[in-house]
Structure formats: structure tokens, C-alpha cells
Amino acid sequence: MDKQVGPTQCQFSKAPPRHFLYPALLLLLSEEPRHGYRLVDALLRLGFGPFDRPSVYRALADLEGDGLLRSWSASPTAGSTRHVYGVTEAGAEALAAWMTVVEEERTSLDAVLKRYEVVLEQVADAAESE
């Protein structure tokens, strides 16, 4: 018996690139040191996500463990002491390497979009010929 492919078989939806959380955090923290809680909203404004707080804090711990971030305690304005995170020199180098990968991916996606534009032009030309 043949299995039919229904609308739920081959779904395509917008999703963040795998492992984008690490370079995104390095990018945001390269702009300015921040508290961990401020990073969730900043990540969402980049257009990728959703990212929940636990995953952001796990990623911050991973990056700090790898020596790509450093943290320090900031004086509380209200409530408890908060940790501020900033990028180390090794973190800046890792970010540059990740951005090279992002650039290569963008180049590949641009090539796909150009080919798609050609297909659209062919369809439009065929429709005009009819």
C-alpha cells in the first residue's frame, strides 16, 4: 500500500539555525556587557527563538566554562546581586570564526534565492506566452 504524503509530512517553518544561541550571545555581549536576564529579550529582537531563560543561562555557563565569557557581580539596584557577562579575547576570536560560518551560509542561501528567482521568471514568461 502506498503511503501518501500529506500536509504534515514535509513541513517547513522558520526556526533558528542549530547552535545559533552561542554566537548570538557572544555578539550581544560584544556590543555591551549585560545581565543574563536582559539577554532573552535581546535574543528575541534578533529574530531567532524562542529562547527560554534556562537555556540562555546554560549557554552562558558553557561559554564561560570554555573561557569565551567572563562574569562579575554587579551592585544590585533592587533585589539580589546580579552577574554581568562580558566577552573575553578568546570569545571575540570565537565570534569571528562563527561569523565566517554565518557568512558562508548566507552565500549559499543567496545562491538558492537567485536560482529561485530564475524559476519565477521562467514561470512568468511561460504564463505570458500562453
N, C-alpha and C positions, 0 to 999 in steps of 0.2 A: 504494500500500500504506500502510495506517495504521500509524503508529508508536505503540506502546503506552507509556504512562508506567509505568515500573517503580519499584521502591522506591529506586533510586539516582538517579532523575531530579529529585526535588524534596525533597532532604534539608534538614532544619532542625536545626541544632545550636547549642549555646551557643558564642558567640565574643565576644571583646572588641569593643566598639564601635571603628570605624575611628578611628585617630588618638587613641585614649584614652591612649596612653603619655605624651604631653606633659603633659596636665593632671594625670595621676596622679603623675608625677614632681614637678610643682610642688606638688601637695597634700602629698605625703610630705615634701618638703624645706621646706615651710612649717611643718610640725609640728616639725621639727628638722633642722639641717644634718647631712648624712651623707656617708660614703664611698660611692662608686659601687657597690662590691661588695655593700654592705648593702641596696641598693635592690631587687635582684632578688627576694629573699625577701619584702620588704615589699610589692612589687607583687603577688606571688602571693597573699599574705594578703588583698589587696583583692578577690580572687575573679576577676580577669581574667588572661588569659595563655594560654599561657605566653609569657614574655618571656625572651629569651636575653641574656647579658651583652653581646655586641657591639651588639645593637640598643639596649640601655639606654645604653651609652657613646656611641653615635652620637647618640641623642636628647639626652643631656646636653650634648654638643658643640654641637648645633643650638640648644638653649635658651640656652647660654652665648653663642654667636655672635649670637643675637638680643638679648642684653642682659637676658634674663629670669632668668639664674642668674649667680652669681659663684663662683669656686673659689679655694681657697688650699691650700697644703701643710700637712699636719699632721705633727707629730713621730711617727716610727714607734715603735710599741710592740714590734714584731718585724718584721723584713724591711725592705722599702723604704718610702720616704716615700709617703704616700697623699694624694690630693686630696680635699678636703672641699668639698661643694657646698652653697650656700645661695641662697635666693630674693632677688632684688632688688625694689625698689619696682615696677618695670615688670613683673616676674614675678608679683607679688601682684595687680596690675591685670589681667594676662592670665588668671590663675587665676579671678578673679571673673567675667570675661567668659565663660570656658569653663564655669563652674558655672551661669551663666544658661542656656547651651545645654543642659546636662545637665538642669536643672530643666524646661525646655520639653519635652525628650524624655520625661522621666518623666511629665509631664502627659499627653502623647499616649499613652504606654503605659498609664497608668491608665484613660484613656477606652476603649482597646481591651479591657482586662481587665473593665471594667464591662459592656461590650456582651456579652462572652463569658459573664459571669455570668447575664445575661438569657437567653441561648440555653440555658444549662444548666438554668435554672429552667423554661423552656418545654418542654424535653425531659423533665424530671422530671414536670411537670404532665401532659404527654401520656401518659407511662407510667402514671401513677396513674389516668387516665381510662379506660384500656383494661381 
